[in-house]
Amino acid sequence: MKKSILIFFLAVFATLFSQAQVEDPVSWTFTAKKISPKIFELHMTADVSGNWHIYAQNAGEGPEPTIFNFTKNPLVKLVGNTKEVGKLESAYDPNFKSTLRFYNGKVDFVQKITVKSDANTVIKGNVSFMVCNDRRCLPPKEIPFSIKLDNK
C-alpha cells in the first residue's frame, strides 16, 4: 500500500513539474564579423525549434514583431536598418485576422555598423520577440545581448 501511494505521488509530482517547465523554443547567438577596418556586421541569429515560428520585424497586424534596441555607444554608428536573412514565410492568420510574416527554423538578423575608433568595444542591447505555433503563442520575451568587437 505504501508503495502504491509513493508511486501515485511521484506520478503527480512528475506531471506537475513537466507542466510547470517554461517552454523556450528560441535560442539566440550574437556575433560580429569584421568587413573592413571600420565596418562590422552584427549577426543576431535565432534558431527556432520544432513547429514554432518567430515573427519578422514587419510582422503584420497583431503579434509582437522582432525588435532590436541597441544601447547608445559614442564609438559606434548604425548603418541602415537591420536586415533579415532567412526563408520569410507569409500566411493569413485567422486569430489575428491579418496576413503575417514569420520565420521557421533559423533566421539571421544583420545590422551593419561603423566604428569611430580602432579600440575594441562592446555593443549592447536587447531583442524583443514573440513565437507561436499552430496551437498557441507564448508571451513576448526580451533578451539582453552583448557583442564584443575585436578591432585588431
C-alpha positions in Angstrom: 0.0 0.0 0.0 2.8 2.4 0.9 4.5 1.6 -2.4 1.3 2.4 -4.3 0.9 5.8 -2.6 4.5 6.7 -3.2 4.2 5.8 -6.9 1.0 7.9 -7.1 2.6 11.0 -5.6 5.7 10.6 -7.8 3.5 10.5 -10.9 1.5 13.5 -9.7 4.8 15.4 -9.0 6.3 14.5 -12.3 3.1 15.6 -14.2 3.1 19.0 -12.3 6.8 19.5 -12.9 6.6 18.8 -16.6 3.7 21.3 -17.0 5.5 24.0 -15.0 8.5 23.9 -17.2 8.9 27.1 -19.3 9.0 26.5 -23.0 11.8 28.3 -24.7 11.8 27.3 -28.4 14.2 30.1 -29.5 18.0 30.1 -28.9 20.0 33.1 -29.8 23.6 33.7 -30.8 25.2 37.1 -31.1 28.4 37.6 -33.1 30.3 40.3 -35.0 32.0 39.9 -38.4 34.6 42.5 -39.5 34.0 43.6 -43.1 36.7 46.3 -43.3 38.9 48.3 -40.8 35.9 50.4 -39.7 32.8 48.4 -40.7 31.3 45.4 -38.9 28.2 43.2 -39.3 26.4 42.3 -36.2 24.7 38.9 -36.5 21.8 38.2 -34.2 20.8 34.7 -35.1 17.6 33.0 -33.9 17.4 29.2 -34.0 13.7 28.3 -33.7 12.9 24.7 -32.7 10.1 22.4 -33.7 7.0 23.8 -35.2 7.4 27.2 -33.7 7.9 30.4 -35.7 9.3 33.8 -34.9 7.8 37.0 -36.4 9.6 39.3 -38.8 10.4 42.9 -37.9 7.4 43.9 -40.0 5.2 41.1 -38.8 1.8 42.4 -39.8 -1.2 43.4 -37.6 -1.4 41.6 -34.2 1.6 39.7 -33.0 4.7 41.3 -31.4 7.3 41.8 -34.2 11.0 41.1 -33.6 12.6 44.4 -32.4 16.3 45.2 -31.7 17.2 48.0 -29.4 20.9 49.0 -29.3 22.3 50.8 -26.3 23.9 54.1 -27.4 27.6 53.9 -27.9 29.6 57.0 -28.9 32.2 54.8 -30.7 29.6 53.2 -33.0 27.1 54.3 -35.7 24.4 52.1 -37.0 24.3 51.9 -40.8 20.8 51.4 -42.3 18.2 49.1 -40.9 18.6 45.6 -39.5 18.3 43.1 -42.4 16.7 39.6 -42.2 18.4 36.7 -43.8 16.3 33.5 -43.9 13.3 32.0 -45.6 10.5 34.5 -45.0 7.0 33.0 -44.9 3.7 34.7 -45.2 0.3 33.4 -44.3 -3.1 34.6 -43.3 -3.8 34.0 -39.6 -7.5 33.9 -38.6 -6.6 34.5 -34.9 -5.0 37.9 -35.7 -7.2 38.4 -38.8 -4.1 39.5 -40.7 -1.5 38.3 -43.1 1.6 37.7 -41.0 5.3 37.4 -41.9 7.5 34.9 -40.0 10.4 32.6 -40.0 10.7 28.9 -39.1 14.0 27.2 -38.3 16.7 29.8 -38.5 16.9 33.5 -39.2 19.9 35.8 -39.1 19.2 39.5 -38.3 22.2 41.5 -39.6 23.0 45.1 -38.6 25.9 46.9 -40.3 27.8 49.4 -38.1 30.8 51.7 -38.4 33.3 52.2 -35.6 34.9 55.6 -35.0 38.0 54.2 -33.2 40.5 51.4 -33.5 39.8 50.5 -29.9 37.9 47.3 -29.0 34.3 48.0 -27.9 31.2 46.2 -26.9 27.7 46.6 -28.5 24.9 46.0 -26.0 21.2 46.0 -26.4 18.1 43.7 -26.3 15.8 41.9 -28.6 12.1 41.5 -28.0 10.2 38.8 -29.9 7.2 36.6 -29.9 6.9 33.0 -31.1 3.8 31.0 -32.0 3.0 27.5 -33.3 -0.2 26.2 -34.9 -1.9 25.9 -31.5 -0.8 28.9 -29.4 1.6 31.8 -28.8 4.0 32.4 -26.0 4.1 35.8 -24.3 6.6 38.3 -25.8 10.1 37.9 -24.4 13.0 40.3 -24.1 16.6 39.0 -24.2 19.7 41.2 -23.5 22.8 40.8 -25.6 26.4 41.9 -25.7 28.6 41.6 -28.7 32.4 42.2 -28.5 34.0 43.9 -31.4 37.6 42.9 -31.9 39.1 45.8 -33.9 42.6 44.4 -34.3 
